[in-house]
Amino acid sequence: MFLENTVNQKEQFGWIEVICGSMFSGKTEELIRRLKRAQFAKQKVEIFKPAIDVRYDDEMVVSHDANEIRSTPVPAAANIPILADGCDVVGIDEAQFFDDEIVRICNDLANKGVRVIVAGLDMDFKGNPFGPMPYLMATAEYVTKVHAVCTRTGNLAQFSYRKTKSEDLVLLGETEEYEPLSRAAYYKATMREKIKTMKVNDAEEIRPKPKEPNA
């Protein structure tokens, strides 16, 4: 259970909170909830997202449930420190799409007394750690892993299964491109895909050729 540490009077340091999980797990929803609470408390809040993410809106951070909060799109992590100057709280959505510089920047902000809240996919569509997310999770004070519901089993889902054939690591999409799967469902789905792509030799090709008679 995540307990918000909103009072930090003795230490002049902030902290990092990471919200991670699969597609459709409510990461952005939780990010927006925490940021709106900070805004309600009259704290100075800035929210950033990668400029490439324009699925719902050019400037708003929007969850799958249509909750939204105004943000600043940035092309690279290096743009964040200048724009976040004087903030109490900094929110960063879709952190997996940023370059590795995001890790240093988040830690620098926390060291200056800023509360940094980061949301992002912890695994890519192949089930591998995604971009800078594992490093952010390692250096964060708080890590919250949220889960979706598997579309095939109804169990908790932590994998983002890509339904299209694209092998690009970065592919923005929604339910037409991705579905959340449990470990068992993801394993079965990936095995089926491997079987489909296996090359099966024709029987004539694998039949042993008769030996040539000795001259």
JORARA-V852052 format. One record per residue. RES is the residue in one letter. PHI is phi in whole degrees, -180 to 180 (* if undefined). Layout:
res: (RES,RES)
phi: (PHI,PHI)
//
This chain:
res: (M,F,L,E,N,T,V,N,Q,K,E,Q,F,G,W,I,E,V,I,C,G,S,M,F,S,G,K,T,E,E,L,I,R,R,L,K,R,A,Q,F,A,K,Q,K,V,E,I,F,K,P,A,I,D,V,R,Y,D,D,E,M,V,V,S,H,D,A,N,E,I,R,S,T,P,V,P,A,A,A,N,I,P,I,L,A,D,G,C,D,V,V,G,I,D,E,A,Q,F,F,D,D,E,I,V,R,I,C,N,D,L,A,N,K,G,V,R,V,I,V,A,G,L,D,M,D,F,K,G,N,P,F,G,P,M,P,Y,L,M,A,T,A,E,Y,V,T,K,V,H,A,V,C,T,R,T,G,N,L,A,Q,F,S,Y,R,K,T,K,S,E,D,L,V,L,L,G,E,T,E,E,Y,E,P,L,S,R,A,A,Y,Y,K,A,T,M,R,E,K,I,K,T,M,K,V,N,D,A,E,E,I,R,P,K,P,K,E,P,N,A)
phi: (*,-91,-111,-71,-94,-97,-115,-142,-81,-76,-107,-92,-128,-95,-160,-118,-116,-116,-112,-131,158,-86,-61,64,-99,94,-61,-66,-59,-70,-60,-62,-59,-67,-69,-68,-64,-66,-64,-62,-83,67,-83,-82,-120,-128,-122,-128,-146,-64,-63,-74,-89,-122,-61,-105,-160,-67,-118,-82,-87,-125,-86,-65,-89,75,-72,-148,-151,-69,-137,-115,-72,-130,-75,-151,-61,-62,-78,-69,-56,-66,-73,-95,-61,83,-84,-89,-135,-123,-108,-133,-103,52,-63,-64,-85,-83,-74,-63,-62,-61,-67,-64,-64,-62,-69,-63,-63,-63,-67,-94,99,-93,-84,-111,-117,-119,-124,-178,-72,-85,-132,-84,-69,-93,85,-99,-54,-102,53,-82,-58,-62,-74,-66,-65,-70,-98,-79,-74,-131,-127,-115,-101,-105,-126,-92,-109,-62,-73,-110,-120,83,-83,-63,-117,-127,-110,-103,-87,-88,-88,-92,-91,-63,-102,-64,-64,-100,-143,-69,-169,-129,-66,-73,-102,-134,-145,-80,-130,-74,-58,-64,-67,-65,-62,-65,-66,-69,-66,-63,-65,-64,-65,-63,-92,-68,-88,-104,-71,-65,-58,-66,-73,-95,-69,-65,-78,-66,-70,-71,-67,-65,-72)
//
